[in-house]
Amino acid sequence: MKYKLEQATARHFLLMLPSVIMENPDLVDEYFSVSSLIQVIENSYAFTMVDEDGFPIAMSGVLPLVPGIGNFWFHWTNRIKDYKIALIKEFKKNIEIAHVRLNMHRLESYVQYGNKQHYKFNQVAGFDLECAIIRKGCSKGLDYHLFVKIWE
């Protein structure tokens, strides 16, 4: 299957939004709106994997938090099953590029507790589990795992 990478945009995210909400219904609420998610995309080093028709398959990015530390985030559509290997390769490559361009020594990735697919993806992408559970880690009181990737 053919794909290409593009700079992540709000348009990509809006096209993906129905799939993203199905995958993670707690993502958007009264505190974390669609517009705030778009701000995260616009302030991140981010890319979107699109198919040959230009429809988004997945997007990921690194949002700088403080100098040297960033938050790695990702969303995908249900079409990911056709692109899993390519996606992992591209995510890993772009994590390394973000590490160099943004001078990161630590990336954090938060995964909602019990989300086995995202848990496994973080492990395959080279992140280590740092904290098995962060209790009430969001406005809805949900629990999260904390994964990190650290460069010496």
ABEGO torsion letter per residue (X at the ends): XBBBBBBBBAAAAAAAAAAAAAABAAABBAABBAAAAAAAAAABBBBBBBBAAGBBABBBBBBBABBGBBBBBBBBBAAAAAAAAAAAAAAAAAAAAAAAAAGBABBBBBBBBGBAAAAAAAAAAGBBBABABBBGABAAGBBBBBBBBBBX
